[in-house]
């Protein structure tokens, strides 16, 4: 069987949102590493961690620590040149765009899965027969399925 775009998309569709998130994040990191260098990437990561930590502290109700982290974050950003701040803004903008794409694709993929799951056995068997599988081959294949093939 030759791979078509639909076949490849079907294989990929079993990935989770987290897998997509990691894949796109890693791809962006690789591009940024090449474009802005390791030193600036370290600065981006430090700013990201400060912002994330401050947000987590606020959500946890640890206001004093959140304020301290936000002050450190503001200091880091204010010490940047305009060119660095622009690079930082672009990096985060690309990141958010990619995560939006991953989320949208995940929703589409979930919708497709529900459609596939809602088909009855009769629908699937009819589709297989229309695709060229003979009724006898289909019957033999189904009969060969034993309890060992089912996950426990």
PyMOL commands that set and color helices and strands:
alter all, ss='L'
color gray80, all
select helices_A, chain A and resi 5-12+17-59+63-78+82-117+121-130+135-143+147-149
alter helices_A, ss='H'
color red, helices_A
deselect
rebuild
show_as cartoon
